[in-house]
Amino acid sequence: MAQDNKLRFLVIGNAMVVLLIGLVSGLMLIFSLLDAVTLWPLPEWKVAIPGSTRGWQAAHVGGILNGVMIAGAAYLIQALDLTGRREKWAAWGMIITGWANTVFYWAGNFADNRGLSVSATPFGEGDMAGAIAFLGGGAGMVFTFIAVTIFALAAFEKAKAS
């Protein structure tokens, strides 16, 4: 197996795990709506799920979309014939994006301030979960911009050469 295939398969594997976590977030959404863990036919377990309905919706939909985006990136790497440094930056940029966004969504649900800052926001005071969400998501954003820029430039180069 060629090295480039190995990297693309690594991107796809990470994409599917991020997507799976997005699906698990859907369970958290259901549990938060019901204020209970209910897995029929097991007895209901009354528990307060941290976070908000909005937060778990974002984690659910965002996780699924991030997984699909990252999987699509594996195709783009191949379709745009990315190699060398561009391939590595695009691949790892998308992997980091998926995990950074996953950390943001989940930690944001446990944060008083929704993870929108290290300090206080109109939603609440800063705390450790908020710092993890904000710093993780913010760091990942840099890699997202790099990877997407690589894809865009490569696509325009291909269009010009065609």
Sequence and secondary structure as in RCSB ss.txt:
>XXXX:A:sequence
MAQDNKLRFLVIGNAMVVLLIGLVSGLMLIFSLLDAVTLWPLPEWKVAIPGSTRGWQAAHVGGILNGVMIAGAAY
LIQALDLTGRREKWAAWGMIITGWANTVFYWAGNFADNRGLSVSATPFGEGDMAGAIAFLGGGAGMVFTFIAVTI
FALAAFEKAKAS
>XXXX:A:secstr
  HHHHHHHHHHHHHHHHHHHHHHHHHHHHHHHHTEE  TTS  EE   SS HHHHHHHHHHHHHHHHHHHHHHH
HHHHTT  HHHHHHHHHHHHHHHHHHHHHHHHHHH TTTTS SS BTTB   HHHHHHHHHHHHHHHHHHHHHHH
HHHHHHHHHHH 
